[in-house]
Amino acid sequence: MTFICFTRINNISAMPMRSRTIIFLTFICLGFTCRANCEEHLSAADFTVLGQPADTMMKDYLTAIVDRQFAARASLLASLKTAQDWDRHAEFIRRSMSDWTGSFPHRTPLRPRVTGRIDREKYTVEKVLFESRPNFLVSANLYLPKNYPHPRPAILNVIGHSPDGKATEKVQRRSIAQARKGFVALTIDAIGQGERQIKDYTAYGRPPGNAHRIIGTQAFLAGTHVFNFMVWDVIRAVDYLISRPEVDPARIGCTGCSGGGMMTTYVLAFEPRISVAVPVCNPNTWSHRVHANCGTDHEQVFFGCFAAGIDPRGDPLFTHVPKPLLVNASTDDKLNPPSGVWDLSTWLYKAYAAHGAPQKFQTTMVKAPHGYNQEQRELTYAWMLKWLAGDASDYWEGDFPVEKGEDLWCTPYGNLYRQPNSKQGPRFAGTQPSELVVEYLNRHKPRWTKVRMQSALIKHRRRIRTLVTDVLCINADCPRPQAERKMPRFVAGQKLTPVILKPEEGIVLPGLWIESKASSRQAGSQKQAKGPVLLYLNDKGKDALVNEQSMVRNLLRKGFRIFAVDLRGIGETAPGMEEKFWDFLAGKPILGQRVTDVRAVIQWLSQPAINAEGIYVWAEGLCALHAALAASLEDAISGMVLEQPLLAFESIVTTKVPAFRHEIIAPGVLTKFDLPQVYQALCPAKVTLLNPLAGDKSPVSQAHANKVYQGVVDTYKASGKSGNWSVYTNVSDKKRADLAFSALVEMMEPQRVEPR
């Protein structure tokens, strides 16, 4: 190592010529030294392939798909003329919603209990708990009017994303005003809010959205839907209402704002006993929301609904026709563009007109932001009074006090998962939503037989290929992408050749060949040197190789040519828009799209012009999952090193708080297969896993990994290739690169067949 000391030189012109020459030559040498040192390493900029940012690629791509699907929906709706036409379409929506939601459990005893009462001059509040499923508790407040003859019309209040749930001031005002006007009002906490908040989720976002996201992800993988749990709570709330002698079962209304407006809209496809509905600040048209860059939550989406011609944001309202419906909206709602409200309202009015009941439908839009303000509430009172009580004149809300939040608690601690026990202290009580998901998984996951005989392996491989393409909604065949090769450049002793792959219209995959100068010179006039090809994938982008330069140089010395590429929505084409759920609604999950990208790259690398003497994969993070799934569909992959791969989909469902979100969702995957079955299908390919992660992204122990992958070990052993399957856990960062390098080099070497 050379150290150079700089001192300040005040008057260089006064120095002797020899001294000045020495200083001059020193600086020249220093400049060459610095340049050489700089060129020793690649920078992130060296991995840039695209000439201009592509950060809107996925947004534009998905928007184009949604536009096509909504054009088809508009054509369908335009063909509906008669009441019978609209009824058939409503039945189609009802059946589709039922299929997407999944079957409900049998009705079980509600076991309602009133845990306390609040007596006021014009009404009484009862604190109620009931079980929508065995030991699955729902907390509610029942507002009973005084000085009115019974039975009375009732209103079910479902609540949006308000953490305090039924105790929220504006929710209380709505409930109290309804009771003061003679309605029986039942207001319930949804999953994750009010007394149903889940403390384990506190650090993962604002309730109840944190619960909806976490449980929603687990439910999708397990093959069910968090909406199934939530809407069943609402249906059972109607059961509770009609069980009360104070309620007229023929006169039941439902209203809610935002997420509560969603539930008011969606429940109509399942609950015919609701005779009047007022969804607030939610009904809209999804195509308008996509163009407004709006997303949504897990409980509000159904996979592939756009492709089926159904917009869940508003189309369930067609199942309510011709019963009274008020769409209560606001002008400055950033989550629900007014243009989308009017678009939906046009079709709804036509449906009501075809039934000869246009007076039973109305859309109002007040000057206000997203919410349920007093003016909107008063519009709801007027509508409910008109259709449930016969007189809409008493619609003014008035002024009155509300209760302290804790005074409305149905449980001593304000959380139904912690009940007091005098002997043991606080304890958890009641089934949690995540437990419902695990119960569903245990009932519906397939039981796989052992795969040991060669004939069984061939059959298993075919089955996995069918299941993977089905779950990911991708084609069995993957065409070779178009490719645009750019001029190479030489940096840090390496030849870098940018390549842009185009697997389909609107999508580009920026890639970069990394080769040694020596191998490129040896190729002579050939367009591509021969040798094994290593495909590098990383969910942080291909420029993550900047941190792996020592390993890159060693791989090049061993003869590898490296092709690093960004899958769609990663690296240069990020963001992937996963959090919006547009891909899910359109029926093109981002997980499947990226697996298709890997397949397309493999197809391109397999062509004779590439001169690949074996194709190997080095993938990290989520891209390790993409690579494994792609390998089950492509035979050209000779071996893989997968770093920090997901251990198994089931680990996401069984962990309390998973760290994976939208980007991992493969709807119903666990009703078909899990990753161990995928790895079995790869046998006898050479596969090494480094530091697999559990569903919460924590490292797993070797013992746990061995247990999960025991079937994979047995399959490789029975094939005489047990050396081709390796799993290493708890590998330090210092040893990780050495282990990955050794595994890749060994994969190029012939493997002897072990005796059976």
KETI-482074 format. One record per residue (C-alpha): residue in three letters; x, y, z. Coordinates in steps of 0.05 Angstrom, whole numbers, plus 5000, padded with zeros to 4 digits. Layout:
<pts>
ALAXYZ
...
</pts>
This chain:
<pts>
MET500050005000
THR502750704982
PHE501551305027
ILE502252004997
CYS502652605043
PHE500253275018
THR503253925044
ARG501454625027
ILE506054944975
ASN505655694978
ASN510355894922
ILE511855344872
SER514955834821
ALA520555994870
MET522755274874
PRO528554984833
MET526754674765
ARG528653974789
SER523954024848
ARG518354294805
THR519353714756
ILE519053204811
ILE512553504838
PHE509553524768
LEU511252794754
THR508752594822
PHE501952904808
ILE501652564739
CYS503151894771
LEU498152024825
GLY492852174773
PHE494251514737
THR494151154804
CYS487451454824
ARG484551294756
ALA486950584759
ASN484150514829
CYS477450804807
GLU477150334748
GLU478149734794
HIS470849754812
LEU464249834776
SER459450364801
ALA451850354803
ALA451850824743
ASP455450294702
PHE449249854708
THR444650364677
VAL441950104611
LEU435850524593
GLY436951204562
GLN431351524601
PRO427651364666
ALA422350814661
ASP419050934728
THR412050974697
MET412750334657
MET408649894703
LYS403450434715
ASP402450534640
TYR402449784627
LEU397249624679
THR392950224662
ALA392649994589
ILE390249304612
VAL384949614657
ASP382550074601
ARG381549484555
GLN377749094608
PHE373249674625
ALA371749804552
ALA369149084549
ARG365049214613
ALA362049844583
SER359949454521
LEU356748924565
LEU352849434607
ALA350649804544
SER347349164519
LEU342749114579
LYS335949404563
THR330349064601
ALA329248914674
GLN330548184658
ASP337248364627
TRP339348744689
ASP336848194735
ARG341047674697
HIS347148114703
ALA345748224777
GLU345447474787
PHE352047404750
ILE355147914797
ARG352247564858
ARG354946884837
SER361747164820
MET362247534886
SER360346894922
ASP365646494884
TRP371047014899
THR369147084972
GLY368646334985
SER363345945021
PHE360846165089
PRO360545715150
HIS354045435176
ARG350245905222
THR352045755293
PRO349046035357
LEU350346785365
ARG350846715440
PRO349447455449
ARG350947775516
VAL349548485541
THR355348695584
GLY352749385604
ARG347849945590
ILE347850695585
ASP341151035597
ARG339851705565
GLU333552125559
LYS331451915490
TYR335151265480
THR338850695514
VAL345550415492
GLU346849675503
LYS353949405501
VAL353448755462
LEU358048175445
PHE355947625397
GLU359547055362
SER359247075286
ARG363046415287
PRO364345965347
ASN368546385396
PHE369646925343
LEU367147535379
VAL364148175350
SER363548785394
ALA357549235383
ASN353349795411
LEU345749755404
TYR342050415408
LEU334750325427
PRO329950915419
LYS325151095476
ASN317851305470
TYR316750965403
PRO312050385390
HIS315449725373
PRO317649405328
ARG321849945297
PRO325950005232
ALA333249865243
ILE339750125214
LEU346249735214
ASN352350195217
VAL358749905189
ILE365050305199
GLY370950485155
HIS378250545175
SER377150895241
PRO381650595295
ASP376650735351
GLY371050395313
LYS364250475343
ALA366950975394
THR369051475341
GLU365352135351
LYS362352185281
VAL360151465286
GLN356951595354
ARG353352205326
ARG350451795270
SER348151245316
ILE345151715368
ALA341552125316
GLN338551495286
ALA335951275354
ARG333151975369
LYS329251925303
GLY326251255323
PHE331050765291
VAL334150175326
ALA341550275310
LEU346749725314
THR353949955305
ILE359349415302
ASP366949415304
ALA370149105242
ILE376248645246
GLY382249035271
GLN378649655298
GLY375649875364
GLU375449315414
ARG377748835359
GLN384549135349
ILE390248645348
LYS396048875391
ASP401248475353
TYR399948905291
THR400949575326
ALA407849695297
TYR405649525226
GLY401150105208
ARG394850455230
PRO388950015251
PRO384749715223
GLY388649735158
ASN394549375190
ALA390048785206
HIS386748785138
ARG393548775103
ILE396648235146
ILE390647775150
GLY388947925078
THR395747685053
GLN395247055094
ALA388146925071
PHE389746994997
LEU395446495001
ALA391246005041
GLY385646044990
THR380546455029
HIS379047195035
VAL379147685094
PHE372747965065
ASN369547285078
PHE370647385153
MET368548115152
VAL362148045111
TRP360047445153
ASP360547885214
VAL355648365180
ILE350847815159
ARG350747555230
ALA349648265255
VAL343248265214
ASP341547595247
TYR342347925314
LEU338048525295
ILE332148115272
SER332747685336
ARG331048305376
PRO323648415391
GLU324649165382
VAL326349085308
ASP321749025247
PRO325548515204
ALA322348785140
ARG325349475151
ILE332849435156
GLY337649945128
CYS345249955123
THR350150525117
GLY357650655125
CYS363151105100
SER369550945064
GLY371150225084
GLY364150225114
GLY361550465047
MET365249885016
MET361949395063
THR355149715052
THR356249614977
TYR359148914979
VAL354348605030
LEU348448734984
ALA350548154940
PHE349847685000
GLU344447995045
PRO337448075015
ARG334448275082
ILE337548965075
SER331849385045
VAL335150075041
ALA342550225031
VAL346650865035
PRO354050745019
VAL358151375032
CYS364651594999
ASN366250924968
PRO362050714907
ASN365950894845
THR368650634780
TRP375450304784
SER377950544717
HIS377251264742
ARG380851064806
VAL386550754766
HIS387451394726
ALA387451774793
ASN393051314817
CYS388751034874
GLY389850364908
THR385849974959
ASP386149455014
HIS385948695014
GLU378748635037
GLN376349054978
VAL379248664919
PHE377348034883
PHE382347684837
GLY380947754763
CYS374348124772
PHE376048644718
ALA377448084668
ALA370547794685
GLY367348464669
ILE365648644741
ASP367749274779
PRO367349104853
ARG367649844872
GLY360449934850
ASP357549354812
PRO354948984874
LEU349849554879
PHE346349264818
THR344248674861
HIS340249164904
VAL335949414846
PRO330149604852
LYS330549714928
PRO332050424952
LEU339250634943
LEU342751294957
VAL349951394934
ASN352451924982
ALA358952244955
SER363152874963
THR366653324912
ASP373553334942
ASP374352584956
LYS381452414935
LEU380051674941
ASN373751684898
PRO373952144837
PRO367252484825
SER367652284752
GLY367651554774
VAL361551674818
TRP357551964760
ASP359851424712
LEU357150894760
SER350851294774
THR349151314700
TRP348850564696
LEU345150494762
TYR339850984739
LYS338850584675
ALA337949944716
TYR332850284762
ALA329250594703
ALA328849914669
HIS325349664732
GLY320550244731
ALA323350524797
PRO327951114780
GLN325451474843
LYS328650954887
PHE335651144865
GLN339251794878
THR346452054879
THR348352644923
MET354953004923
VAL356453534975
LYS362254014975
ALA366853655024
PRO372953205029
HIS372852455040
GLY368752315102
TYR361752285132
ASN360453005154
GLN353953275184
GLU350953475117
GLN352252785089
ARG349352455151
GLU343052875146
LEU342152655074
THR342551945098
TYR337352075154
ALA332652375102
TRP333351765056
MET332551265112
LEU326451635140
LYS323251675072
TRP323750935056
LEU323650615125
ALA319351085167
GLY315151455116
ASP316852175135
ALA323352505114
SER322053185145
ASP325753055210
TYR332652985179
TRP336353515220
GLU341653195265
GLY341353695322
ASP346453785377
PHE347653285433
PRO353453015475
VAL357052365458
GLU360051855505
LYS367251755526
GLY370251195486
GLU371550745545
ASP364350815568
LEU362150445505
TRP366949855516
CYS363749175518
THR369848885551
PRO373449115615
TYR379949295579
GLY377049545514
ASN379848945476
LEU376048295467
TYR382547895460
ARG384448055532
GLN379347865585
PRO380647905660
ASN381747285700
SER382147375775
LYS386546765785
GLN391246795727
GLY391247535710
PRO389847795639
ARG389447255586
PHE387947215512
ALA380747015497
GLY376846925433
THR379146655365
GLN383447145326
PRO382547235251
SER389346945236
GLU387246305270
LEU381346265222
VAL386246295164
VAL390545735193
GLU384345315206
TYR382245405134
LEU389245235109
ASN389444595149
ARG382744375120
HIS384444535048
LYS391844435034
PRO393343824991
ARG396643195019
TRP402543014975
THR405142304967
LYS412642154968
VAL416242264903
ARG421841754896
MET421041324834
GLN423041624768
SER416041514740
ALA413041874800
LEU417942454791
ILE416042544718
LYS408642544737
HIS410043024794
ARG413843504749
ARG408043524699
ARG403043654755
ILE407144224784
ARG407844554717
THR400244544708
LEU399044814779
VAL404345364774
THR401545634709
ASP394445594737
VAL395945944803
LEU400246484771
CYS395446584712
ILE401046514661
ASN401546144595
ALA404645454591
ASP409045694533
CYS413546284537
PRO415946604472
ARG422946874463
PRO423147624475
GLN425548144426
ALA432448404442
GLU436149054428
ARG443649014439
LYS447449664451
MET454749834440
PRO459349514491
ARG463849914536
PHE470049714576
VAL470249884650
ALA474849624705
GLY477749094659
GLN470848824641
LYS466648854578
LEU459649124592
THR454349034539
PRO447449334552
VAL441448934526
ILE434149124527
LEU429348534526
LYS422048624507
PRO417848034530
GLU411248364512
GLU408249024490
GLY409549574540
ILE414849204580
VAL422449264576
LEU427548884617
PRO434249244621
GLY439948754623
LEU447548784623
TRP452648284599
ILE458848274642
GLU464847914611
SER472247924620
LYS476348274567
ALA480247634555
SER474147224538
SER471447754491
ARG478147794454
GLN478347034448
ALA471447044415
GLY474647394356
SER469447534303
GLN463947174341
LYS458347614368
GLN458447244434
ALA463946864469
LYS462646154491
GLY462145934562
PRO457345804619
VAL452346374630
LEU450346614699
LEU443746984704
TYR443747474762
LEU437147704793
ASN436048134854
ASP429648464878
LYS433749074895
GLY435949134823
LYS441848884782
ASP446349434808
ALA446549054874
LEU452548714841
VAL456449334859
ASN457149014928
GLU459448344898
GLN465248564855
SER470348094884
MET465847514870
VAL464247774801
ARG471747794783
ASN472647094810
LEU466746834770
LEU469447154706
ARG476146824718
LYS472646154723
GLY469746264654
PHE462746514672
ARG459347044631
ILE454447424674
PHE447847704651
ALA444748164703
VAL437548384689
ASP432048774723
LEU425248424722
ARG419348874711
GLY418049384766
ILE425049274795
GLY431249694789
GLU430850154729
THR423450024718
ALA421150094791
PRO416150184821
GLY412249554806
MET405549844831
GLU404349224873
GLU401149624930
LYS395649874885
PHE392749174871
TRP391349354798
ASP395048724776
PHE390748304824
LEU384148604801
ALA386148524728
GLY387847794738
LYS395347874725
PRO398947794791
ILE405748134793
LEU408847484819
GLY406547124755
GLN408847704711
ARG415947674740
VAL416246924735
THR414547014661
ASP420147514656
VAL425147004683
ARG422646494633
ALA423246994576
VAL430447144595
ILE432046404598
GLN428946304530
TRP433346864503
LEU439646584535
SER438045894507
GLN438546104434
PRO444645854396
ALA447346554383
ILE448746644458
ASN453446034458
ALA451445854529
GLU454945244555
GLY449945154611
ILE445345674642
TYR445945794717
VAL442046264762
TRP444346674821
ALA438247014851
GLU437247394916
GLY431247584957
LEU424447554925
CYS427747414858
ALA429846744886
LEU422546564888
HIS421546804817
ALA427346384794
ALA425045754830
LEU418045794801
ALA420845944731
ALA425545354736
SER419644884747
LEU417245094677
GLU423945144640
ASP428644564629
ALA434644984606
ILE436845184676
SER442844754697
GLY443444994769
MET441545544817
VAL444145894879
LEU438346224915
GLU440046704971
GLN435046885025
PRO429246544990
LEU422446475022
LEU422445815060
ALA415345645042
PHE408746005029
GLU405845655089
SER410846015134
ILE407446675116
VAL400646405138
THR403046095202
THR407446665227
LYS403947185271
VAL406247795232
PRO408947635162
ALA413548135129
PHE411547955058
ARG405948355026
HIS402648464958
GLU408748254917
ILE408247544943
ILE400847414932
ALA399146804890
PRO391646714902
GLY390046034932
VAL397045764921
LEU396945344984
THR390744974961
LYS395044724903
PHE402344674924
ASP408044984965
LEU415345104950
PRO417844424974
GLN413744104918
VAL416744604868
TYR423844404890
GLN422043674883
ALA420043814811
LEU426944114797
CYS430543464813
PRO435843294790
ALA437944014775
LYS443244294822
VAL440144754873
THR443345104933
LEU439345514982
LEU443046015027
ASN439746305089
PRO432346165074
LEU427546625109
ALA421146495147
GLY414746875133
ASP416947455178
LYS423647475141
SER427447205201
PRO432846685188
VAL430745965199
SER434745435235
GLN437944855199
ALA433444375236
HIS427244745214
ALA429544785142
ASN431144035142
LYS424243885167
VAL420744315115
TYR424944035058
GLN425343305079
GLY421143095020
VAL425943454973
VAL431843105004
ASP428442434995
THR426942574922
TYR434042774906
LYS436742184944
ALA432241694908
SER434641984842
GLY441841864861
LYS443242604862
SER443142794935
GLY449343214924
ASN445443674878
TRP440943934934
SER443844364990
VAL441044825043
TYR445445265087
THR442645675144
ASN445546215188
VAL451346345141
SER455046985159
ASP455847545108
LYS463347405107
LYS462346675087
ARG456146765044
ALA459847004981
ASP465046454986
LEU459645924994
ALA455646194936
PHE461846224892
SER463945514910
ALA456945254896
LEU456645584827
VAL463445324807
GLU461844624830
MET455444634790
MET459544684726
GLU463244044743
PRO460343364725
GLN456743034783
ARG457742294794
VAL451441874800
GLU450641574868
PRO448640844876
ARG441340754892
</pts>
